[in-house]
Amino acid sequence: MKIINLIGFLSSFALSTGIMFKIMHWPFASIILFSGFVLLNFGFLPLYFFNRKSKQASEVKN
């Protein structure tokens, strides 16, 4: 559970920082935004839904 929270925080931090960099026209904004989206889509969301699915399966068994 802690790893999901950490990855969620890192992805939201990267996305918000990338958006701020884009608004201010600072360098590396696209790289930060891309890394935030990759972390969100390939890190946080699969872990979140897998954890949610496993909790539902364990509730059905009990």
Backbone as a printed PyTorch tensor [residue, N CA C, xyz], in Angstrom:
tensor([[[  0.8190,  -1.1960,   0.0000],
         [  0.0000,   0.0000,   0.0000],
         [  0.8640,   1.2600,   0.0000]],

        [[  1.9950,   1.2180,   0.6770],
         [  2.8570,   2.3870,   0.7260],
         [  3.4510,   2.6930,  -0.6400]],

        [[  3.7670,   1.6580,  -1.4130],
         [  4.3560,   1.8810,  -2.7430],
         [  3.3380,   2.5330,  -3.6770]],

        [[  2.0740,   2.1780,  -3.5410],
         [  1.0390,   2.7990,  -4.3720],
         [  0.9230,   4.2780,  -4.0400]],

        [[  0.9420,   4.5960,  -2.7490],
         [  0.8740,   6.0060,  -2.3500],
         [  2.0880,   6.7790,  -2.8420]],

        [[  3.2560,   6.1730,  -2.7620],
         [  4.4800,   6.8430,  -3.2000],
         [  4.4630,   7.0990,  -4.7050]],

        [[  4.0820,   6.0910,  -5.4730],
         [  4.0380,   6.2560,  -6.9290],
         [  2.9550,   7.2600,  -7.3240]],

        [[  1.8280,   7.2340,  -6.6300],
         [  0.7840,   8.2200,  -6.8900],
         [  1.2390,   9.6360,  -6.6070]],

        [[  1.9470,   9.8010,  -5.4910],
         [  2.4710,  11.1310,  -5.1700],
         [  3.4970,  11.5870,  -6.1930]],

        [[  4.4100,  10.6940,  -6.5570],
         [  5.4530,  11.0740,  -7.5190],
         [  4.8640,  11.4280,  -8.8730]],

        [[  3.8680,  10.6630,  -9.3230],
         [  3.2710,  10.9610, -10.6260],
         [  2.4970,  12.2740, -10.5860]],

        [[  1.7460,  12.5280,  -9.5170],
         [  1.0190,  13.7990,  -9.4400],
         [  1.9780,  14.9740,  -9.2800]],

        [[  3.0750,  14.7730,  -8.5550],
         [  4.0800,  15.8310,  -8.4210],
         [  4.7370,  16.1390,  -9.7610]],

        [[  5.0730,  15.0870, -10.5110],
         [  5.7010,  15.2960, -11.8180],
         [  4.7360,  15.9870, -12.7810]],

        [[  3.4790,  15.5870, -12.7610],
         [  2.5040,  16.2270, -13.6510],
         [  2.3010,  17.6890, -13.2950]],

        [[  2.1340,  17.9910, -12.0250],
         [  1.9020,  19.3820, -11.6470],
         [  3.1510,  20.2360, -11.8830]],

        [[  4.3270,  19.6700, -11.6480],
         [  5.5590,  20.4110, -11.9260],
         [  5.7230,  20.6380, -13.4230]],

        [[  5.4120,  19.6300, -14.2260],
         [  5.4880,  19.7760, -15.6760],
         [  4.5290,  20.8110, -16.2050]],

        [[  3.3310,  20.8630, -15.6320],
         [  2.3600,  21.8790, -16.0480],
         [  2.8660,  23.2700, -15.6960]],

        [[  3.4280,  23.4050, -14.4960],
         [  3.9760,  24.7040, -14.1010],
         [  5.1330,  25.1110, -15.0200]],

        [[  6.0020,  24.1500, -15.3560],
         [  7.1110,  24.4410, -16.2630],
         [  6.5850,  24.8540, -17.6360]],

        [[  5.5250,  24.1990, -18.1110],
         [  4.9590,  24.5490, -19.4120],
         [  4.3930,  25.9630, -19.3940]],

        [[  3.6800,  26.3060, -18.3210],
         [  3.0810,  27.6400, -18.2280],
         [  4.1590,  28.7130, -18.1980]],

        [[  5.2490,  28.4460, -17.4820],
         [  6.3150,  29.4280, -17.3450],
         [  7.3130,  29.3750, -18.5130]],

        [[  7.1370,  28.4510, -19.4490],
         [  8.0160,  28.2760, -20.6060],
         [  9.4570,  27.9830, -20.1940]],

        [[  9.6020,  27.1460, -19.1650],
         [ 10.9210,  26.7470, -18.7030],
         [ 11.3520,  25.4910, -19.4380]],

        [[ 12.6490,  25.2320, -19.5010],
         [ 13.1260,  24.0460, -20.2290],
         [ 12.7700,  22.7520, -19.4900]],

        [[ 12.7620,  21.6620, -20.2450],
         [ 12.5000,  20.2980, -19.7690],
         [ 11.0580,  20.0700, -19.3300]],

        [[ 10.1510,  20.9580, -19.6870],
         [  8.7570,  20.7890, -19.2990],
         [  8.1500,  19.5500, -19.9480]],

        [[  8.4420,  19.3240, -21.2110],
         [  7.8720,  18.1710, -21.9100],
         [  8.3850,  16.8570, -21.3330]],

        [[  9.6470,  16.8330, -20.9520],
         [ 10.2160,  15.6080, -20.3730],
         [  9.5730,  15.3060, -19.0300]],

        [[  9.3690,  16.3290, -18.2100],
         [  8.7560,  16.1290, -16.9010],
         [  7.3060,  15.6820, -17.0570]],

        [[  6.5710,  16.3190, -17.9650],
         [  5.1860,  15.9190, -18.2100],
         [  5.1020,  14.4820, -18.7170]],

        [[  5.9570,  14.1380, -19.6460],
         [  5.9580,  12.7850, -20.1950],
         [  6.2680,  11.7600, -19.1050]],

        [[  7.2550,  12.0440, -18.2750],
         [  7.5960,  11.0910, -17.2130],
         [  6.4630,  10.9710, -16.2060]],

        [[  5.7600,  12.0560, -15.9390],
         [  4.6080,  11.9950, -15.0410],
         [  3.4870,  11.1440, -15.6040]],

        [[  3.1980,  11.3010, -16.9000],
         [  2.1590,  10.4890, -17.5310],
         [  2.5540,   9.0160, -17.6010]],

        [[  3.8170,   8.7480, -17.8920],
         [  4.2790,   7.3530, -17.9350],
         [  4.1780,   6.7210, -16.5590]],

        [[  4.5980,   7.4330, -15.5420],
         [  4.5270,   6.9160, -14.1780],
         [  3.0840,   6.6870, -13.7510]],

        [[  2.2070,   7.5710, -14.1420],
         [  0.7960,   7.4130, -13.8030],
         [  0.1850,   6.2190, -14.5250]],

        [[  0.3990,   6.1380, -15.8460],
         [ -0.2730,   5.1150, -16.6460],
         [  0.3350,   3.7300, -16.5230]],

        [[  1.6270,   3.6440, -16.2940],
         [  2.2760,   2.3320, -16.2310],
         [  2.7280,   1.9550, -14.8310]],

        [[  2.5900,   2.8430, -13.8700],
         [  2.9940,   2.5540, -12.5060],
         [  1.8260,   2.5640, -11.5520]],

        [[  1.2150,   3.7280, -11.3920],
         [  0.1780,   3.8920, -10.3820],
         [ -1.1170,   3.1650, -10.7350]],

        [[ -1.6500,   3.4230, -11.9150],
         [ -2.9570,   2.8550, -12.2590],
         [ -2.9900,   1.3240, -12.2650]],

        [[ -2.0080,   0.6290, -12.8550],
         [ -2.0560,  -0.8420, -12.7710],
         [ -1.9630,  -1.3620, -11.3440]],

        [[ -1.1020,  -0.7650, -10.5340],
         [ -0.9990,  -1.2050,  -9.1450],
         [ -2.2790,  -0.9190,  -8.3690]],

        [[ -2.8780,   0.2160,  -8.6140],
         [ -4.1150,   0.5860,  -7.9250],
         [ -5.2470,  -0.3830,  -8.2590]],

        [[ -5.4380,  -0.6510,  -9.5480],
         [ -6.5350,  -1.5340,  -9.9390],
         [ -6.2640,  -2.9850,  -9.5580]],

        [[ -5.0050,  -3.4220,  -9.5970],
         [ -4.6770,  -4.7690,  -9.1450],
         [ -4.9500,  -4.9110,  -7.6520]],

        [[ -4.5800,  -3.9080,  -6.8720],
         [ -4.8380,  -3.9340,  -5.4360],
         [ -6.3350,  -3.9290,  -5.1450]],

        [[ -7.0820,  -3.1290,  -5.8860],
         [ -8.5290,  -3.0560,  -5.7060],
         [ -9.1930,  -4.3850,  -6.0620]],

        [[ -8.7350,  -4.9900,  -7.1550],
         [ -9.2930,  -6.2750,  -7.5820],
         [ -8.9880,  -7.3710,  -6.5580]],

        [[ -7.7760,  -7.3780,  -6.0190],
         [ -7.4170,  -8.4090,  -5.0400],
         [ -8.1810,  -8.2210,  -3.7310]],

        [[ -8.4760,  -6.9800,  -3.3480],
         [ -9.2850,  -6.7450,  -2.1470],
         [-10.7060,  -7.2360,  -2.3470]],

        [[-11.2650,  -7.0160,  -3.5480],
         [-12.6220,  -7.4820,  -3.8250],
         [-12.6650,  -9.0000,  -3.8290]],

        [[-11.6400,  -9.6370,  -4.3710],
         [-11.6000, -11.0980,  -4.4080],
         [-11.4940, -11.6820,  -3.0070]],

        [[-10.7330, -11.0340,  -2.1440],
         [-10.6040, -11.5410,  -0.7850],
         [-11.8830, -11.3290,   0.0200]],

        [[-12.6270, -10.2660,  -0.2730],
         [-13.9100, -10.0480,   0.4140],
         [-14.9520, -11.0670,  -0.0140]],

        [[-14.9120, -11.4860,  -1.2610],
         [-15.8650, -12.4820,  -1.7560],
         [-15.6030, -13.8420,  -1.1140]],

        [[-14.3120, -14.1720,  -0.9260],
         [-13.9670, -15.4620,  -0.3230],
         [-14.3830, -15.5270,   1.1360]],

        [[-14.3730, -14.3980,   1.8290],
         [-14.7200, -14.4060,   3.2680],
         [-16.1670, -14.2990,   3.4430]]])
